[in-house]
Amino acid sequence: MKDNLSIKEGLSIPLHELDISASRAGGPGGQHVNKTSTRITVRWNIVKSAALNEEQRARLLEKLGSQLNKEGELIIHSSESRSQQHNKKAAIDLLAKRVAKALHIPKKRMKSRVPKGAKEARLSQKKQRGELKKMRSKRFDH
């Protein structure tokens, strides 16, 4: 595996900052589940990470706050597969996706203006509708 986990352009997490451990997975699977440690847990301490600048660290702490423990660690579990390698890859990929999503800064929305022609057309339609309704009234002004 590579030495760094690439998150986005200009940001990668060194793999030595990730704490990867295996444990026994629960759920169905019979004797296989009781014998093998296929569940993977990946821990990454955002507070102590050297890969982030202060702006990125603050953004991650804000966006991922509910997913962090008291020490500032993001913890990802994966036990989808019966293979430890597949679970390790899945957990690392999920970590990368969550961090990339939290670091994404959406574009500012620019207000769109209603074109002058559209405004005039709407007003003229309203005027025509009002005239039509006025013609239906039974009141005669002489």
C-alpha contacts under 8 A as a table, 3 or more apart, distances in Angstrom:
res1	aa1	res2	aa2	distance
2	K	5	L	7.20
3	D	14	P	6.13
3	D	15	L	5.70
3	D	16	H	7.94
4	N	12	S	5.86
4	N	13	I	5.41
4	N	14	P	4.33
4	N	15	L	5.28
5	L	12	S	5.24
5	L	13	I	4.97
5	L	14	P	6.19
5	L	15	L	6.36
5	L	96	A	7.46
6	S	9	E	7.86
6	S	11	L	6.42
6	S	12	S	4.22
6	S	13	I	6.46
6	S	96	A	7.45
7	I	11	L	5.72
7	I	12	S	5.29
7	I	13	I	7.26
7	I	96	A	5.42
7	I	97	K	7.48
7	I	99	V	7.17
7	I	100	A	5.84
8	K	11	L	5.42
8	K	12	S	7.00
8	K	100	A	6.58
11	L	51	A	7.15
11	L	52	L	7.68
12	S	51	A	6.74
13	I	17	E	7.18
13	I	51	A	5.72
14	P	17	E	5.71
14	P	18	L	7.51
14	P	51	A	7.23
15	L	18	L	5.32
16	H	19	D	7.45
17	E	44	W	6.42
17	E	45	N	7.51
17	E	49	S	6.97
18	L	42	V	6.48
18	L	43	R	5.71
18	L	44	W	5.03
18	L	45	N	7.81
19	D	41	T	7.95
19	D	42	V	5.63
19	D	43	R	4.97
19	D	44	W	6.48
20	I	40	I	6.92
20	I	41	T	5.73
20	I	42	V	4.58
20	I	43	R	6.49
21	S	40	I	5.77
21	S	41	T	5.28
21	S	42	V	6.60
22	A	37	S	5.68
22	A	38	T	6.19
22	A	39	R	5.46
22	A	40	I	4.58
22	A	41	T	6.23
22	A	84	Q	7.81
23	S	37	S	4.58
23	S	38	T	6.24
23	S	39	R	5.15
23	S	40	I	6.48
23	S	41	T	7.83
24	R	33	V	6.68
24	R	34	N	6.94
24	R	35	K	7.77
24	R	36	T	6.15
24	R	37	S	4.14
24	R	38	T	5.93
24	R	39	R	5.70
25	A	33	V	6.18
25	A	37	S	6.57
25	A	38	T	6.09
25	A	39	R	4.90
25	A	79	S	6.19
26	G	33	V	6.76
27	G	33	V	7.78
28	P	33	V	7.45
29	G	32	H	5.89
29	G	33	V	5.35
30	G	33	V	5.85
30	G	34	N	7.07
31	Q	34	N	5.11
31	Q	35	K	6.35
32	H	35	K	5.32
32	H	36	T	6.18
33	V	36	T	5.75
33	V	37	S	7.59
37	S	84	Q	7.35
38	T	79	S	6.61
38	T	81	S	7.72
38	T	82	R	6.20
38	T	83	S	6.02
38	T	84	Q	4.46
38	T	87	N	7.15
39	R	77	H	7.09
39	R	78	S	5.75
39	R	79	S	4.50
39	R	84	Q	6.73
39	R	87	N	6.72
40	I	77	H	5.72
40	I	78	S	5.28
40	I	79	S	6.49
40	I	84	Q	6.96
40	I	87	N	5.95
40	I	88	K	5.76
40	I	91	A	7.03
41	T	75	I	6.88
41	T	76	I	5.64
41	T	77	H	4.51
41	T	78	S	6.55
41	T	88	K	7.99
41	T	91	A	7.28
42	V	75	I	5.73
42	V	76	I	5.16
42	V	77	H	6.50
42	V	91	A	6.60
42	V	92	I	7.08
43	R	73	E	6.17
43	R	74	L	5.68
43	R	75	I	4.60
43	R	76	I	6.55
44	W	49	S	7.92
44	W	73	E	5.28
44	W	74	L	5.28
44	W	75	I	6.68
45	N	48	K	5.65
45	N	49	S	6.05
45	N	71	E	7.38
45	N	72	G	5.65
45	N	73	E	4.09
45	N	74	L	6.32
46	I	49	S	5.20
46	I	57	R	6.69
46	I	60	L	7.64
46	I	61	L	7.52
46	I	72	G	5.77
46	I	73	E	5.92
46	I	74	L	7.12
47	V	57	R	7.04
47	V	71	E	7.68
47	V	72	G	5.61
47	V	73	E	7.54
49	S	52	L	6.22
50	A	53	N	7.70
52	L	55	E	7.96
52	L	56	Q	5.81
52	L	57	R	5.85
53	N	56	Q	5.43
53	N	57	R	6.12
54	E	57	R	5.00
54	E	58	A	6.07
55	E	58	A	5.25
55	E	59	R	6.24
56	Q	59	R	5.09
56	Q	60	L	6.14
56	Q	103	L	6.83
57	R	60	L	5.21
57	R	61	L	6.13
58	A	61	L	5.16
58	A	62	E	6.16
59	R	62	E	5.14
59	R	63	K	6.05
59	R	102	A	7.26
59	R	103	L	6.58
60	L	63	K	5.16
60	L	64	L	5.55
60	L	65	G	7.47
60	L	99	V	7.20
60	L	102	A	5.99
60	L	103	L	6.53
61	L	64	L	5.50
61	L	65	G	5.16
61	L	72	G	7.68
62	E	65	G	5.30
63	K	66	S	7.93
63	K	102	A	5.71
64	L	67	Q	5.34
64	L	68	L	6.46
64	L	74	L	8.00
64	L	102	A	6.88
65	G	68	L	5.41
67	Q	74	L	6.35
67	Q	75	I	7.58
68	L	71	E	7.72
68	L	72	G	5.42
68	L	73	E	5.27
68	L	74	L	4.89
68	L	75	I	7.06
69	N	72	G	5.40
69	N	73	E	5.51
69	N	74	L	6.94
69	N	75	I	7.98
70	K	73	E	7.41
76	I	91	A	6.08
76	I	94	L	7.52
76	I	95	L	6.64
77	H	91	A	6.27
78	S	87	N	5.36
78	S	88	K	7.23
78	S	90	A	6.67
78	S	91	A	5.39
79	S	82	R	7.42
79	S	87	N	5.92
80	E	87	N	6.50
81	S	84	Q	7.39
81	S	86	H	6.35
81	S	87	N	5.96
82	R	86	H	7.93
82	R	87	N	7.90
83	S	86	H	5.32
83	S	87	N	6.33
84	Q	87	N	5.15
84	Q	88	K	6.08
85	Q	88	K	5.02
85	Q	89	K	6.22
86	H	89	K	5.19
86	H	90	A	6.06
87	N	90	A	4.95
87	N	91	A	5.99
88	K	91	A	5.22
88	K	92	I	6.20
89	K	92	I	5.25
89	K	93	D	6.04
90	A	93	D	5.13
90	A	94	L	6.08
91	A	94	L	5.10
91	A	95	L	6.20
92	I	95	L	5.07
92	I	96	A	6.26
93	D	96	A	5.09
93	D	97	K	6.21
94	L	97	K	5.06
94	L	98	R	6.15
95	L	98	R	5.27
95	L	99	V	6.19
96	A	99	V	5.28
96	A	100	A	6.04
97	K	100	A	5.13
97	K	101	K	6.00
98	R	101	K	5.15
98	R	102	A	6.12
99	V	102	A	5.12
99	V	103	L	6.15
100	A	103	L	5.14
100	A	104	H	6.18
101	K	104	H	5.22
114	V	118	A	6.76
114	V	119	K	6.73
115	P	118	A	5.35
115	P	119	K	6.39
116	K	119	K	5.12
116	K	120	E	6.22
117	G	120	E	5.15
117	G	121	A	6.09
118	A	121	A	5.06
118	A	122	R	6.15
119	K	122	R	5.23
119	K	123	L	6.29
120	E	123	L	5.12
120	E	124	S	6.10
121	A	124	S	5.15
121	A	125	Q	6.17
122	R	125	Q	5.17
122	R	126	K	6.27
123	L	126	K	5.04
123	L	127	K	6.19
124	S	127	K	4.93
124	S	128	Q	6.18
125	Q	128	Q	5.09
125	Q	129	R	6.14
126	K	129	R	5.10
126	K	130	G	6.14
127	K	130	G	5.09
127	K	131	E	6.22
128	Q	131	E	5.07
128	Q	132	L	6.19
129	R	132	L	5.08
129	R	133	K	6.28
130	G	133	K	5.15
130	G	134	K	6.11
131	E	134	K	4.97
131	E	135	M	6.25
132	L	135	M	5.20
132	L	136	R	6.68
133	K	136	R	5.22
133	K	137	S	7.00
134	K	137	S	5.61
